Amino acid sequence: MSEPTREAVDQMQGPVVLEFGATWCPHCQGIQSDMASQLAKHPNVQHVRVEDGKGKPLGRSFRVKLWPTLVFLNNGAVVNQLVRPASDEIAKGFAELTTGGNPSSETISTNRAE
């Protein structure tokens, strides 16, 4: 599947998680079991994996600088954005998204530990 446009993402209905990263990225590989677990618990959440890289417009439109970056959206509005999240942050992001997180209370969490 090709990368969706920002306009298409903004039109997505319901809860959506955009996962920006690269298949070769060890940090991205490290969250895959947490992502699979949360997606299994929240089958109503649409998951869009975006192979990101230099010059990719969708990642730039969300100011993605480090991988993985998870963008939680509800009806096209950003609810939360997590950078290199820990397991508990991923679980909390899914929980907030599926229990009616308020799009106006956007938070960005950054864990830059290598």
Residue, then its C-alpha position, 0 to 999 in steps of 0.5 A: m500500500s502506498e503512503p496516504t496523503r495528509e488530506a486522506v489521513d485528515q478525512m479518516q473516520g474513527p480511531v486511527v493509529l499512524e505508525f511512522g518508521a522503517t522496517w530496518c529500524p531497531h526501535c521500530q522493531g522493538i515496539q512490534s509486539d506491543m503494537a500487535s497486543q494493543l491492536a488485538k485488544h482494540p480491533n476497532v482501531q485502524h492501523v496504518r504503517v508508514e515507511d518513513g524517510k527523508g522527503k516523505p511528505l506525510g511524516r513531515s506534515f506530522r513533524v516526525k523526526l525520530w522513529p517510531t512515531l505513533v500518531f493517534l487520530n480520531n476522525g482526522a484530529v490528532v489526539n496524541q503523538l508519541v515518539r519512541p514510546a515505552s510499552d506503558e505509553i503505547a497502552k495508554g495511547f490506545a486507551e485514551l484513543t478508544t475512550g474518547g480522548n479529547p483532540s484539543s489536549e494533544t500531548i507529545s511524549t519523547n523517549r530518546a534513550e538509545 
